[in-house]
Amino acid sequence: MPETLDMNHLPSPEFCVQEVRRWTDAMPQQPLAYVHSFGCQLNVADGEKLSGILKQMGYGFTGDIAKASLILYNTCAVRENAEDRVFGTLGSIKKLKRENPALIICVTGCMTAQQQAADKIRESYRHVDIVLGTSAVSRLAQMLYAVMHGKKYAQDIEIYTDIPEGQEAVRESSFKASVPIMFGCNNFCTYCIVPYVRGRERSRRPEHIIAEVRELVQQGYREIMLLGQNVNSYGRDLENGMDFPALLRELDKIEGEFWIRFMSSHPKDATPEMMDAILACRHLAKHLHLPVQSGSDDILRRMNRRYTVSQYLEKVRYIRSRDPEFSLTTDLIVGFPDETAEDFEGTLAVMREVRYDNVYSFIYSKRTGTKAAEMPDATTDAEKSERMQRLLALQREISVENNRRFLGRTIRVLADGQSRKRPELLTGRSTENMLVEFAGTPELIGTFVNIRITETHNGLVTGELVSV
């Protein structure tokens, strides 16, 4: 087939999977794929689906890029330095293509959903064979089919509204699984590129989600993470669909020993009904990540967050009225364009009232293509850095005090691996999403254990095994 293959009239994905499989089966050795996902958990979930398609087509997997017959980078576009990192990586692997002209290089994800990024790859990184957008995961087999039949460059960066179901995933963990429940975003926060690269909100049918979670539980998965850019708005685009609190209650009916977590949760859509479901459901983790971003009404307005500080605090007060020690974490942006000293003091005031267990904080990073990138900014880098240090110091103080509530308690923990700093210990997470260190043997990884807390620190607590 010539290089002028019509990319608009390719065979079906199912046919292409079979054809590529015949191609890989005919090789003297099984071809190996190197798959790396950058960025958020939705990206990781997409990478697992892409790996599943590769597996269907006969590929094995390797962590050694030098042994790969196919390299797939699943990219992130949240920050420009993330894109710079990808372009640097693409430049560094050019020599691999030179040494092995049969090597196939594929770049997909949020970065490539932007036309300018796709154009840059085609013009400046000619060793790349395939470029796919975020919603074109199921088109991977068609792109490989095109390359296999002589196409020197295959691209599909369209945003599709269909949601393919039943795709196999090669999961990174044997006991923790991510389940996307919706795709895209309608919020258009002025600092965020996501709506432009992932499209508008599209919810999966609840019966597909419930069936997937039930199957994962039957397979022995102990933690299910429900994913979406804004899970709280789940179901609004579905005719006769259920909303997010109803979905949580349906999932809670599944029998088995497992936890359900979810992210991300937008404060404007965090309803009392959702919070009631968290508190009432036996399988729901007792933790909510509720990104406030700023403690200034003016900054929130310019971020297009569509809630005020008082409205946010009302939601916090509601769930804390039901459970005074309920675990809350948040995201905060320091130094949004023209943030004043008064704006920043408002952020510190929110932290003091809410007393988050943990804060994920970032100095604002300009993102080309967003409205915030065009806003004037008189705040200096030195001021932003000084504010970040004050924020971190306050959160350390709050975290140390908060963590003392666990001292002497026995809490349930899902053991998930060895400690990075002290490999002789295991780590795990409690239902409150608290990081716990304890002495234990590797066979406990992937199981629930009871840990009596004996010490508390800034970012974690330590304890001893009570029973398995």
C-alpha positions as CSV (number, residue, x, y, z in Angstrom):
1,M,0.0,0.0,0.0
2,P,1.5,3.4,-0.9
3,E,2.5,6.2,1.5
4,T,-0.5,8.2,0.1
5,L,-2.8,5.9,2.0
6,D,-6.2,7.7,2.6
7,M,-6.2,8.2,6.4
8,N,-9.9,9.1,6.3
9,H,-11.0,5.7,5.0
10,L,-9.0,3.1,7.0
11,P,-10.4,-0.3,7.9
12,S,-12.2,-0.7,11.3
13,P,-10.1,-0.8,14.5
14,E,-11.1,-4.4,15.0
15,F,-9.8,-5.4,11.5
16,C,-6.6,-3.4,12.1
17,V,-6.0,-5.2,15.4
18,Q,-6.2,-8.5,13.6
19,E,-4.0,-7.4,10.8
20,V,-1.3,-6.0,13.1
21,R,-1.5,-9.2,15.2
22,R,-0.8,-11.2,12.1
23,W,2.2,-9.0,11.4
24,T,3.6,-9.3,15.0
25,D,3.0,-13.1,15.1
26,A,5.1,-13.5,11.9
27,M,8.1,-11.9,13.6
28,P,11.0,-14.2,14.8
29,Q,10.6,-12.8,18.3
30,Q,7.7,-11.1,20.1
31,P,8.0,-7.3,19.6
32,L,8.3,-5.3,22.8
33,A,6.6,-2.0,23.5
34,Y,7.9,0.7,25.9
35,V,5.0,2.7,27.2
36,H,5.4,5.8,29.4
37,S,2.6,8.1,30.6
38,F,3.3,11.6,31.9
39,G,1.0,13.6,34.1
40,C,-2.3,12.9,35.9
41,Q,-4.1,9.7,36.7
42,L,-6.4,10.1,33.8
43,N,-3.3,10.0,31.6
44,V,-2.1,6.8,33.4
45,A,-5.5,5.2,32.8
46,D,-5.3,6.1,29.1
47,G,-1.8,4.6,29.0
48,E,-3.2,1.4,30.5
49,K,-5.9,1.2,27.7
50,L,-3.2,1.9,25.0
51,S,-1.1,-0.9,26.5
52,G,-4.2,-3.2,26.3
53,I,-4.6,-2.5,22.6
54,L,-0.9,-3.2,22.1
55,K,-1.3,-6.5,24.0
56,Q,-4.2,-7.4,21.7
57,M,-1.9,-6.8,18.7
58,G,0.7,-9.1,20.0
59,Y,3.1,-6.8,21.7
60,G,4.9,-7.6,24.9
61,F,6.3,-4.9,27.2
62,T,9.7,-3.8,28.4
63,G,11.0,-1.2,30.8
64,D,14.2,-1.0,28.8
65,I,13.7,1.5,26.0
66,A,16.7,0.2,24.1
67,K,14.9,-3.2,23.7
68,A,11.7,-1.7,22.3
69,S,10.3,-2.3,18.9
70,L,7.7,0.4,19.6
71,I,8.0,3.5,21.9
72,L,4.8,5.2,23.1
73,Y,4.8,8.4,25.1
74,N,1.5,9.5,26.5
75,T,1.9,13.2,27.2
76,C,0.7,15.9,29.5
77,A,-0.1,19.5,28.6
78,V,-1.1,21.0,32.0
79,R,2.2,23.0,32.2
80,E,4.5,24.2,29.4
81,N,7.5,22.7,31.1
82,A,5.8,19.3,30.8
83,E,5.7,19.8,27.0
84,D,9.3,20.9,27.0
85,R,10.3,17.7,28.8
86,V,8.5,15.6,26.2
87,F,10.2,17.5,23.3
88,G,13.6,17.0,25.0
89,T,12.8,13.3,25.4
90,L,11.8,13.0,21.7
91,G,15.1,14.6,20.7
92,S,17.1,12.2,22.8
93,I,15.6,9.0,21.2
94,K,16.3,10.1,17.7
95,K,19.5,8.1,17.8
96,L,17.4,4.9,18.5
97,K,15.5,5.4,15.3
98,R,18.7,6.0,13.4
99,E,20.1,2.7,14.8
100,N,16.9,0.8,14.2
101,P,14.8,2.3,11.3
102,A,12.1,-0.3,11.9
103,L,11.4,1.2,15.4
104,I,8.0,2.7,15.6
105,I,7.6,5.9,17.8
106,C,4.1,7.1,18.8
107,V,3.2,10.2,20.8
108,T,-0.2,10.6,22.2
109,G,-2.0,12.5,25.0
110,C,-3.1,16.0,25.9
111,M,0.0,17.7,24.4
112,T,-0.6,16.2,20.9
113,A,-4.3,17.2,21.0
114,Q,-3.1,20.7,20.3
115,Q,-2.6,21.5,16.6
116,Q,0.6,23.5,17.2
117,A,2.2,20.7,19.2
118,A,1.2,18.1,16.5
119,D,2.6,20.4,13.8
120,K,5.9,20.9,15.7
121,I,6.3,17.1,16.0
122,R,5.7,16.6,12.3
123,E,8.0,19.4,11.2
124,S,10.9,19.1,13.7
125,Y,10.8,15.4,15.0
126,R,10.5,13.5,11.7
127,H,11.5,10.3,13.4
128,V,8.1,10.1,15.1
129,D,5.7,7.8,13.2
130,I,2.3,8.3,14.9
131,V,0.6,11.2,16.7
132,L,-2.7,10.6,18.5
133,G,-5.0,13.0,20.4
134,T,-6.6,12.2,23.8
135,S,-9.9,10.8,22.5
136,A,-8.3,8.8,19.7
137,V,-7.0,5.9,21.9
138,S,-9.1,3.4,20.0
139,R,-7.5,4.6,16.7
140,L,-4.1,3.3,17.7
141,A,-4.5,0.0,15.8
142,Q,-5.6,2.0,12.6
143,M,-2.5,4.2,12.9
144,L,-0.2,1.2,13.3
145,Y,-1.9,-0.5,10.3
146,A,-1.2,2.6,8.2
147,V,2.5,2.6,9.3
148,M,2.7,-1.1,8.6
149,H,1.5,-0.5,5.1
150,G,4.0,2.2,4.3
151,K,2.6,5.4,5.7
152,K,5.6,7.5,6.9
153,Y,3.5,9.6,9.3
154,A,0.1,8.8,10.7
155,Q,-1.9,11.4,12.7
156,D,-5.4,11.6,14.3
157,I,-5.9,14.4,16.8
158,E,-9.7,14.9,16.4
159,I,-11.8,15.1,19.5
160,Y,-14.3,12.3,19.3
161,T,-17.5,12.2,21.4
162,D,-18.0,8.4,21.4
163,I,-16.7,6.4,24.4
164,P,-15.5,2.9,23.3
165,E,-16.4,0.3,26.0
166,G,-14.9,-3.0,26.6
167,Q,-11.3,-2.1,25.8
168,E,-8.8,-4.3,27.7
169,A,-6.3,-2.5,30.0
170,V,-2.9,-3.6,31.1
171,R,-3.0,-2.2,34.7
172,E,0.1,-1.1,36.5
173,S,-1.1,-2.5,39.8
174,S,-2.6,-5.8,40.7
175,F,-4.7,-4.3,43.6
176,K,-5.3,-0.7,42.7
177,A,-7.3,0.3,39.6
178,S,-8.5,3.5,38.0
179,V,-11.9,3.7,36.4
180,P,-12.6,6.8,34.3
181,I,-16.3,7.6,34.6
182,M,-16.3,10.7,32.3
183,F,-14.1,12.6,30.0
184,G,-13.6,16.2,29.1
185,C,-14.5,19.4,31.0
186,N,-17.0,22.3,30.7
187,N,-15.6,24.6,33.4
188,F,-12.9,26.6,31.5
189,C,-10.9,27.8,34.4
190,T,-8.8,30.6,33.0
191,Y,-5.5,28.9,33.9
192,C,-6.3,25.4,32.5
193,I,-5.8,24.0,29.1
194,V,-7.8,20.7,29.7
195,P,-11.1,21.7,28.1
196,Y,-9.2,22.6,24.9
197,V,-7.4,19.2,24.7
198,R,-10.0,16.8,26.1
199,G,-13.2,18.4,24.8
200,R,-16.6,18.8,26.5
201,E,-17.9,16.6,29.3
202,R,-19.0,13.1,28.2
203,S,-20.2,10.6,30.8
204,R,-20.0,6.8,30.5
205,R,-23.3,4.9,31.0
206,P,-23.7,3.9,34.7
207,E,-24.2,0.2,33.8
208,H,-20.8,0.1,32.1
209,I,-19.1,1.6,35.1
210,I,-20.9,-0.6,37.6
211,A,-20.0,-3.7,35.5
212,E,-16.3,-2.7,35.3
213,V,-16.0,-2.0,39.0
214,R,-17.8,-5.3,39.9
215,E,-15.4,-7.2,37.7
216,L,-12.3,-5.5,39.2
217,V,-13.6,-6.4,42.7
218,Q,-14.1,-10.0,41.6
219,Q,-10.5,-10.0,40.3
220,G,-9.2,-9.0,43.8
221,Y,-8.7,-5.3,43.4
222,R,-8.8,-3.5,46.7
223,E,-8.9,0.1,45.7
224,I,-11.0,1.6,42.9
225,M,-10.3,5.2,41.9
226,L,-13.1,6.9,39.9
227,L,-11.7,9.5,37.6
228,G,-12.9,12.5,35.7
229,Q,-12.0,16.2,35.3
230,N,-15.0,17.0,37.4
231,V,-16.7,13.8,38.7
232,N,-19.3,15.9,40.6
233,S,-21.0,16.7,37.2
234,Y,-21.2,13.1,36.2
235,G,-24.4,12.1,34.4
236,R,-25.6,15.6,33.4
237,D,-25.1,14.9,29.7
238,L,-26.9,11.5,29.8
239,E,-30.6,11.1,29.0
240,N,-32.3,9.6,32.0
241,G,-28.8,9.1,33.6
242,M,-28.1,9.0,37.3
243,D,-26.1,11.7,39.0
244,F,-22.8,11.2,40.9
245,P,-24.2,10.6,44.4
246,A,-26.6,8.0,43.0
247,L,-23.7,6.3,41.1
248,L,-21.7,6.2,44.4
249,R,-24.6,4.5,46.2
250,E,-25.0,2.0,43.4
251,L,-21.3,1.1,43.5
252,D,-21.5,0.7,47.2
253,K,-23.9,-2.1,46.8
254,I,-21.2,-4.3,45.2
255,E,-20.1,-7.0,47.7
256,G,-16.4,-7.4,48.5
257,E,-13.5,-6.0,50.5
258,F,-12.6,-2.8,48.7
259,W,-12.4,1.0,48.9
260,I,-13.7,3.6,46.4
261,R,-11.9,6.9,46.0
262,F,-12.5,9.6,43.4
263,M,-11.0,12.7,41.8
264,S,-11.2,15.5,40.8
265,S,-14.1,17.2,42.6
266,H,-15.1,20.8,41.7
267,P,-16.4,22.8,44.7
268,K,-19.2,24.4,42.8
269,D,-20.8,21.0,42.3
270,A,-19.9,19.4,45.6
271,T,-23.5,19.0,47.0
272,P,-24.7,17.9,50.4
273,E,-26.1,14.8,48.7
274,M,-22.6,13.9,47.5
275,M,-21.2,14.4,51.0
276,D,-24.0,12.4,52.6
277,A,-23.2,9.5,50.2
278,I,-19.5,9.6,51.2
279,L,-20.4,9.4,54.9
280,A,-23.1,6.8,54.5
281,C,-21.5,4.3,52.0
282,R,-19.4,1.6,53.6
283,H,-17.0,1.3,50.6
284,L,-16.4,5.1,50.2
285,A,-13.1,6.3,51.6
286,K,-13.6,9.0,54.2
287,H,-11.6,11.7,52.5
288,L,-12.4,14.4,50.0
289,H,-10.0,16.3,47.8
290,L,-11.7,19.7,47.3
291,P,-9.5,22.1,45.3
292,V,-10.1,25.7,46.5
293,Q,-7.2,27.2,44.5
294,S,-7.3,30.6,46.2
295,G,-8.8,32.3,49.3
296,S,-9.6,35.5,47.4
297,D,-13.0,36.1,45.8
298,D,-11.4,38.4,43.3
299,I,-8.8,35.7,42.3
300,L,-11.5,33.1,42.1
301,R,-13.6,35.3,39.8
302,R,-10.6,35.8,37.5
303,M,-9.9,32.1,37.6
304,N,-13.6,31.5,36.6
305,R,-14.1,29.1,39.4
306,R,-17.7,30.1,39.9
307,Y,-17.9,30.0,43.7
308,T,-16.9,32.4,46.4
309,V,-14.8,31.7,49.5
310,S,-17.9,31.8,51.7
311,Q,-19.7,29.3,49.5
312,Y,-16.7,27.0,49.6
313,L,-16.5,27.2,53.4
314,E,-20.2,26.4,53.7
315,K,-19.5,23.1,52.1
316,V,-16.6,22.4,54.4
317,R,-18.7,23.3,57.4
318,Y,-21.5,21.0,56.3
319,I,-19.3,17.9,56.1
320,R,-17.4,18.8,59.3
321,S,-20.8,19.3,61.1
322,R,-21.4,15.6,60.2
323,D,-17.9,14.4,61.0
324,P,-15.6,17.0,62.8
325,E,-12.4,15.0,61.9
326,F,-13.4,14.3,58.3
327,S,-10.2,14.4,56.1
328,L,-10.0,17.2,53.5
329,T,-7.1,18.0,51.1
330,T,-6.9,20.7,48.5
331,D,-5.0,22.3,45.6
332,L,-3.7,25.9,45.9
333,I,-2.2,28.2,43.3
334,V,0.2,30.9,44.6
335,G,0.9,33.9,42.6
336,F,-2.0,33.9,40.1
337,P,-1.6,37.1,37.9
338,D,-1.7,40.2,40.0
339,E,-2.3,38.4,43.2
340,T,-2.0,41.0,46.0
341,A,-0.7,40.5,49.5
342,E,-4.3,40.8,50.7
343,D,-5.4,38.0,48.3
344,F,-2.7,35.8,49.6
345,E,-3.6,36.5,53.2
346,G,-7.1,35.3,52.3
347,T,-5.6,31.9,51.2
348,L,-3.8,31.6,54.5
349,A,-7.1,32.4,56.3
350,V,-8.9,29.6,54.5
351,M,-6.1,27.1,55.4
352,R,-6.4,28.1,59.1
353,E,-10.1,27.6,59.1
354,V,-10.3,24.4,57.1
355,R,-7.1,22.8,58.5
356,Y,-6.4,20.5,55.5
357,D,-4.6,17.3,56.1
358,N,-2.5,18.0,53.0
359,V,-2.2,20.7,50.4
360,Y,-0.9,20.4,46.9
361,S,0.4,23.8,46.1
362,F,1.9,25.3,43.0
363,I,3.4,28.7,42.0
364,Y,1.3,29.9,39.0
365,S,2.8,28.8,35.7
366,K,1.8,30.6,32.6
367,R,0.1,28.3,30.1
368,T,-0.1,29.5,26.5
369,G,-3.6,29.1,25.1
370,T,-5.4,30.0,28.3
371,K,-7.0,33.3,29.2
372,A,-4.9,33.7,32.3
373,A,-1.7,33.7,30.1
374,E,-2.9,37.1,28.6
375,M,-3.5,38.7,32.0
376,P,-1.1,41.4,33.3
377,D,1.0,40.3,36.3
378,A,2.8,42.8,38.5
379,T,3.6,40.3,41.2
380,T,7.4,39.5,41.2
381,D,8.9,36.0,41.2
382,A,10.5,36.8,44.6
383,E,7.1,37.7,46.1
384,K,5.6,34.5,44.8
385,S,8.5,32.4,46.2
386,E,8.2,34.1,49.6
387,R,4.5,33.5,49.7
388,M,4.9,29.8,48.8
389,Q,7.4,29.4,51.7
390,R,4.9,30.9,54.1
391,L,2.1,28.7,52.8
392,L,4.3,25.5,53.2
393,A,5.3,26.5,56.7
394,L,1.7,27.0,57.8
395,Q,0.7,23.7,56.2
396,R,3.5,21.9,58.0
397,E,2.3,23.3,61.3
398,I,-1.3,22.3,60.6
399,S,-0.3,18.8,59.3
400,V,1.7,18.1,62.4
401,E,-1.2,19.0,64.7
402,N,-3.8,17.2,62.6
403,N,-1.8,14.0,62.5
404,R,-1.8,13.8,66.3
405,R,-5.4,12.7,66.2
406,F,-4.3,9.3,65.0
407,L,-1.8,8.7,67.9
408,G,-2.8,5.6,69.8
409,R,-5.6,4.7,67.4
410,T,-5.7,1.4,65.4
411,I,-6.6,2.2,61.8
412,R,-7.3,0.2,58.7
413,V,-4.6,0.6,56.0
414,L,-4.2,-0.8,52.5
415,A,-0.5,-1.7,52.2
416,D,0.8,-0.6,48.9
417,G,4.6,-0.9,48.9
418,Q,8.0,-0.4,50.5
419,S,8.9,3.0,52.0
420,R,11.2,5.0,49.7
421,K,13.2,6.5,52.5
422,R,13.2,3.4,54.8
423,P,12.9,0.3,52.6
424,E,12.8,-2.0,55.6
425,L,9.3,-0.6,56.3
426,L,6.1,-0.9,54.3
427,T,3.7,2.0,53.5
428,G,0.0,2.2,53.0
429,R,-2.9,4.6,53.0
430,S,-5.8,4.8,55.5
431,T,-9.3,5.6,54.6
432,E,-8.5,9.3,55.3
433,N,-5.7,9.0,52.7
434,M,-3.1,9.3,55.4
435,L,0.3,7.9,54.6
436,V,1.3,5.2,57.1
437,E,4.6,3.5,57.6
438,F,4.9,0.2,59.5
439,A,7.1,-2.9,59.8
440,G,5.8,-5.8,57.7
441,T,6.7,-8.5,55.2
442,P,6.3,-8.0,51.4
443,E,3.4,-10.5,51.1
444,L,1.2,-8.0,53.0
445,I,1.4,-5.6,50.0
446,G,-2.0,-5.4,48.4
447,T,-3.9,-6.4,51.5
448,F,-5.8,-4.5,54.3
449,V,-4.0,-4.5,57.6
450,N,-4.7,-3.0,61.1
451,I,-2.0,-0.6,62.3
452,R,-1.7,1.0,65.8
453,I,-0.2,4.4,65.4
454,T,2.7,5.1,67.6
455,E,4.3,8.2,66.1
456,T,3.1,11.2,64.1
457,H,5.2,13.4,61.8
458,N,4.5,16.1,59.2
459,G,3.6,14.1,56.1
460,L,2.9,10.7,57.6
461,V,2.3,8.6,60.7
462,T,4.1,5.4,61.8
463,G,2.8,2.4,63.6
464,E,2.9,-1.3,64.3
465,L,1.0,-4.2,62.9
466,V,-1.9,-5.4,65.1
467,S,-3.4,-8.1,62.9
468,V,-3.8,-9.0,59.3
